[in-house]
Amino acid sequence: MISAIYFYATEQDLHNIFRAVEQEFAIKYCANYVYAQSDEAGKPVTEFHTIDEIVDSRGELYWIVQRTQEMETRCQTVNIKTGARYITECPDDGYLTFRAKRENPNGYEDNYEVYIPRARETEFSGLLFKKIVREVKRNCVKIKHVAAFYVGEEIYRNIRQYVFYGQRDAFPMVVTEADEAKRWWDSPVVRQFMDKPIREQLPFLQEVFARKRLKDFEDKDRRDWSDEEEIYEGILYKLSLNEDLSLLADIAALFDDSVTIKEPFYVAKTVMEELRDIEIDWWAFPQKADGIRALLESLKYVPPAGYVCGNQEVIKTLLKKKYYETFRESLPGVTEETRELIRNTIAGISDKRLQKQVGEVLELLGKGKT
């Protein structure tokens, strides 16, 4: 059950969506904040009955409530320069929030958000939210993505002209001919590189790990990143979306215990730890025993220089509660070569918290060749 819906829309699209809603539900839109000049007399208008009254709002938050709902608006601050700010309190329950799109300085198209706080849902707000979701889907085109979103019909007619950057999205996106969202980079150099097949991009990572590129990468603010730094982060992002388990062997070959470079978004995580987590959490584990089995078979491609981070740390992670049963289920199908590799690796794990699992796995694998 969703609690929010995000959609990109022109003013005409917005009118089409909410016109049907307003015909069925007697609602009003109450502005969270309204500013007034200090020389204005009386409270400014804070409640609106149709979407057309607020259709040109940018970056504003509104409460959507029944038209009969009493709302409390008070003057929160008065300043000679900014004037007065009026804040409208929302009721304890039975409301939705509507967040208008922002003006993006990069020229990207931003989205609208309608949200229902499920903990405070009433029969009215629940039905109202369902109606809005239904009208969004009826008046918009669904775009395939990790988290799908909707684009109004008027925007969709010229969709190749837009770069989208939503309130819940970390990166700007464009939409392909197949109606799939694709990450967008402002730099044409980065875009050209990121359009290459992922296997052709992996040598770039090897050069970064060998400190032949981006030697001062960790000390830079993202706003100052070069094209190469964008490419580095982009490859890791692209890997996180991969579902092709045949790439496990290519990633295994990248492990190197001497690499201590930080992952771009995690201060406390190295890129080797990130590669391990991508392999397990994003690729193998979602495909259950078959995925874990493919991961185990790829361990033979880890170079000796990457034994700790590429073999030992992977096995240690699989011994943890979240993965353990799936790990056990994968073992009967692995090759004898991989069974021997697991035996040798697991025998060297000294973590006391994992010794029960170590013993069980060694028993499952048997003694091996004598």
Number of C-alpha atoms within 10 A of each C-alpha: 4 10 12 16 19 22 25 26 26 17 15 14 19 19 16 19 24 18 15 13 21 16 9 11 15 14 20 20 23 26 24 18 18 18 17 18 15 14 9 10 8 7 15 14 11 18 20 17 15 17 19 15 11 17 14 13 14 15 13 16 19 23 24 27 25 17 16 9 14 11 16 10 19 13 15 11 12 15 10 9 8 12 15 21 19 22 19 20 16 22 14 8 15 22 25 25 22 20 20 20 22 18 13 14 7 9 11 17 21 24 24 20 19 21 18 24 16 17 8 14 17 15 8 13 21 18 13 25 24 13 18 18 19 14 17 25 18 15 18 22 18 17 18 16 13 9 10 13 19 22 24 25 19 16 19 18 10 9 18 12 11 15 21 24 23 23 14 10 12 9 12 18 21 19 21 13 8 8 15 16 20 16 19 18 20 11 11 11 12 19 17 10 17 21 9 10 9 15 11 10 16 18 12 17 18 16 12 19 21 14 13 11 16 15 12 8 18 14 7 11 8 13 6 8 12 15 16 17 19 17 21 23 14 18 17 18 13 12 19 17 12 14 15 10 18 11 17 20 18 15 21 24 19 21 27 21 15 12 16 13 16 17 19 18 9 10 9 8 14 15 18 24 19 17 21 20 16 20 25 21 14 16 24 23 21 13 17 16 21 20 21 27 24 20 24 25 20 21 23 18 18 21 16 14 14 20 18 16 21 27 25 20 17 21 21 18 17 20 23 14 11 11 17 17 14 20 24 19 14 19 20 13 14 16 13 12 11 18 22 16 16 22 18 13 18 22 14 10 15 11 9 8 10 16 15 10 18 22 12 11 20 17 11 13 17 11 11 11 6 3
